[in-house]
Amino acid sequence: MGRRLTAVALAVVLLGAGACTAGEDGGKEDPPPATADASACDALLGDAGTAWLKDRTGGTSRPEPGDDLEKARSLFHRQVGNWGPADGGARTFLRADLCRATGGAGLFELRYGPSYFPFDQRFDKASDVSPAQTVTEVNSDVRLVHGKDADGATRYRVYVRCKIAGTPAQQESEVPIEGLMTDTLTGDTDARAHLNHLLHSAKVVADAFDCENKPVVPEDPPAA
């Protein structure tokens, strides 16, 4: 069953609504204390992505504390488990803030959570609130979306069908995983570089989320 979003809700989603995490009762909770390492960020980016981030910032990027993969998995499962096919209108799923680095006025960020959009959403058509985006169909379970949003910022998204045990049929298509990458830190304008690192993170997340359908997330996007 498709979902319809109001123009205002669609704009909020496309412009990357603020990340937050939730407690067991669904309410907001304080972020975890800072730690000495950036294990979730390291895992999501891998060696190549970590080196890319370091090289592109001259080693000046600063990791910030965020959520770990276990918390992200729990948050995803809880929210998807509460979803039903009769749900309609705009919904406010929470995303886990798994990787964040700053430097100067720039920000690099990777967030994951349930998608506001069904897997087959038409991002390649301009709407009243968003320019057309570039869509790359990776395979039947994975697609990439990138382009400038209405605020002029370029964002990179990945969608992965992920069936969670005990959820209604078609949950993986109606509420897939969404990964959102924002980068005003590295100065890298190469979309393929960003999509490569985004795909690596999506594989890590899909494996950690225990998807029953075992989506295949490749290392590289299809050739242009």
C-alpha positions as CSV (number, residue, x, y, z in Angstrom):
1,M,0.0,0.0,0.0
2,G,1.5,3.3,-1.0
3,R,1.8,6.3,1.3
4,R,0.9,9.9,0.6
5,L,2.8,12.7,2.2
6,T,1.7,16.3,2.5
7,A,3.9,18.9,0.9
8,V,5.1,20.2,4.2
9,A,5.9,16.7,5.5
10,L,7.7,15.9,2.2
11,A,9.8,19.0,2.5
12,V,10.8,18.2,6.1
13,V,11.8,14.6,5.1
14,L,13.8,15.7,2.0
15,L,15.6,18.4,3.8
16,G,16.9,15.9,6.4
17,A,14.9,16.3,9.6
18,G,17.1,16.4,12.6
19,A,18.4,13.2,13.9
20,C,17.3,11.9,17.3
21,T,17.0,8.6,19.2
22,A,14.3,7.4,21.4
23,G,13.9,5.5,24.6
24,E,11.8,2.3,25.0
25,D,8.7,4.5,25.4
26,G,9.3,6.3,22.1
27,G,10.3,9.5,23.8
28,K,13.6,11.4,23.2
29,E,16.5,10.6,25.4
30,D,19.9,12.2,25.9
31,P,22.7,11.0,23.6
32,P,25.3,8.6,25.1
33,P,28.4,10.1,26.7
34,A,31.4,10.7,24.5
35,T,33.7,7.8,24.0
36,A,37.4,7.6,23.1
37,D,36.7,5.8,19.9
38,A,34.4,6.1,16.9
39,S,33.7,2.5,16.4
40,A,30.3,2.8,14.6
41,C,31.7,5.4,12.3
42,D,34.8,3.3,11.6
43,A,32.6,0.2,10.9
44,L,30.3,2.1,8.6
45,L,33.0,3.8,6.6
46,G,35.6,0.9,6.6
47,D,39.3,1.5,6.0
48,A,38.8,3.1,2.7
49,G,36.1,5.5,3.9
50,T,38.0,6.4,7.0
51,A,41.1,7.2,5.0
52,W,39.0,9.2,2.5
53,L,37.5,11.3,5.3
54,K,41.0,11.9,6.9
55,D,42.7,12.7,3.6
56,R,39.9,15.1,2.4
57,T,40.1,17.0,5.6
58,G,43.8,17.0,6.1
59,G,43.4,15.0,9.2
60,T,41.5,17.8,11.0
61,S,38.0,16.1,11.2
62,R,36.8,15.5,14.7
63,P,34.5,12.5,15.4
64,E,31.6,13.2,17.7
65,P,29.7,10.8,20.0
66,G,26.7,9.1,18.5
67,D,24.6,5.9,18.5
68,D,26.1,2.4,18.1
69,L,24.8,-0.2,15.7
70,E,23.0,-2.2,18.5
71,K,21.0,0.9,19.4
72,A,20.3,1.6,15.8
73,R,19.1,-2.0,15.3
74,S,16.8,-1.8,18.4
75,L,15.4,1.5,17.3
76,F,14.7,0.2,13.8
77,H,13.1,-3.0,14.9
78,R,10.9,-1.3,17.5
79,Q,9.6,1.3,15.0
80,V,9.0,-1.1,12.2
81,G,7.4,-3.5,14.6
82,N,4.8,-0.8,15.4
83,W,4.1,-0.2,11.7
84,G,0.9,-1.4,10.1
85,P,-0.3,-1.4,6.5
86,A,-3.3,0.8,7.5
87,D,-1.0,3.6,8.7
88,G,-1.3,6.7,6.6
89,G,-0.2,10.3,6.4
90,A,3.1,11.7,7.5
91,R,5.0,9.7,10.1
92,T,8.0,10.8,12.2
93,F,10.3,7.9,12.4
94,L,13.5,8.4,14.3
95,R,16.9,7.9,12.8
96,A,20.1,6.7,14.6
97,D,23.0,9.1,14.3
98,L,25.7,6.6,13.7
99,C,28.6,8.7,12.3
100,R,29.3,12.4,12.7
101,A,32.5,14.3,12.2
102,T,33.0,18.1,12.2
103,G,35.8,20.5,11.3
104,G,35.5,24.2,11.0
105,A,31.9,25.0,9.8
106,G,31.6,21.7,8.0
107,L,29.7,18.5,8.9
108,F,29.9,14.9,7.8
109,E,27.0,12.7,9.0
110,L,25.5,9.3,8.4
111,R,22.1,8.5,9.8
112,Y,20.0,5.3,9.5
113,G,16.4,4.4,10.3
114,P,13.0,3.4,8.8
115,S,12.3,5.2,5.6
116,Y,9.5,7.7,5.3
117,F,9.0,6.6,1.7
118,P,8.2,3.2,0.2
119,F,11.0,1.6,-1.7
120,D,9.6,2.5,-5.1
121,Q,9.1,6.2,-4.4
122,R,9.5,8.4,-7.6
123,F,12.5,10.6,-6.6
124,D,13.4,11.3,-10.2
125,K,10.4,13.6,-10.8
126,A,10.4,17.1,-9.5
127,S,7.7,18.0,-7.0
128,D,6.4,21.2,-5.5
129,V,8.9,20.9,-2.6
130,S,11.9,19.1,-4.2
131,P,13.9,19.1,-7.4
132,A,14.3,15.8,-9.3
133,Q,16.9,13.5,-7.8
134,T,19.3,11.1,-9.5
135,V,18.2,7.5,-8.9
136,T,20.5,4.5,-9.3
137,E,18.8,1.1,-9.2
138,V,21.5,-1.1,-7.7
139,N,19.5,-4.3,-7.6
140,S,16.0,-5.4,-6.6
141,D,16.7,-4.7,-2.9
142,V,18.9,-1.6,-3.1
143,R,18.6,1.8,-4.6
144,L,20.7,5.0,-4.4
145,V,19.3,8.6,-4.6
146,H,21.3,11.8,-4.6
147,G,21.0,15.4,-5.7
148,K,20.3,18.9,-4.4
149,D,17.3,19.4,-2.2
150,A,15.1,22.4,-2.1
151,D,17.5,24.2,0.3
152,G,20.4,23.8,-2.2
153,A,22.3,21.2,-0.2
154,T,23.4,17.9,-1.9
155,R,22.4,14.8,0.0
156,Y,23.0,11.1,-0.6
157,R,20.4,8.4,0.3
158,V,20.3,4.6,0.2
159,Y,17.2,2.5,0.5
160,V,17.4,-1.2,1.4
161,R,14.5,-3.7,1.6
162,C,14.9,-5.3,5.0
163,K,12.2,-7.7,6.2
164,I,12.0,-7.9,10.0
165,A,10.5,-11.0,11.6
166,G,6.9,-10.7,12.6
167,T,6.0,-7.7,10.5
168,P,3.2,-7.6,8.0
169,A,3.7,-8.7,4.4
170,Q,5.4,-6.0,2.2
171,Q,6.9,-4.3,5.2
172,E,10.3,-4.4,3.6
173,S,8.9,-2.5,0.6
174,E,6.7,-0.1,2.5
175,V,9.2,0.7,5.3
176,P,12.7,-0.1,4.0
177,I,15.9,1.0,5.7
178,E,16.9,4.5,4.7
179,G,20.5,5.8,5.1
180,L,21.2,9.5,4.7
181,M,24.6,11.0,4.2
182,T,25.3,14.7,4.5
183,D,28.7,16.1,3.7
184,T,29.7,19.8,3.9
185,L,33.0,18.8,5.4
186,T,35.2,17.1,2.8
187,G,34.7,19.4,-0.1
188,D,34.5,16.3,-2.4
189,T,32.1,16.9,-5.2
190,D,32.4,13.4,-6.7
191,A,29.0,11.8,-6.3
192,R,30.4,8.3,-6.9
193,A,32.9,8.6,-4.1
194,H,30.1,9.4,-1.7
195,L,27.9,6.6,-3.0
196,N,30.7,4.1,-2.7
197,H,31.1,4.9,1.0
198,L,27.4,5.1,1.5
199,L,27.0,1.6,0.0
200,H,29.7,0.2,2.3
201,S,27.8,1.6,5.3
202,A,24.5,0.2,4.0
203,K,26.0,-3.3,3.9
204,V,27.2,-3.0,7.5
205,V,23.8,-1.8,8.6
206,A,21.8,-4.4,6.7
207,D,23.9,-7.1,8.2
208,A,23.5,-5.7,11.7
209,F,19.7,-5.3,11.4
210,D,19.1,-9.1,10.8
211,C,17.0,-8.7,7.6
212,E,15.2,-12.0,6.9
213,N,15.4,-11.5,3.2
214,K,19.2,-11.1,3.2
215,P,19.5,-8.2,0.8
216,V,22.7,-8.2,-1.2
217,V,24.4,-4.8,-0.9
218,P,27.4,-4.7,-3.3
219,E,30.6,-2.8,-2.7
220,D,30.3,-0.5,-5.7
221,P,27.3,1.2,-7.4
222,P,26.7,0.2,-11.0
223,A,28.9,1.8,-13.7
224,A,27.5,5.1,-14.9
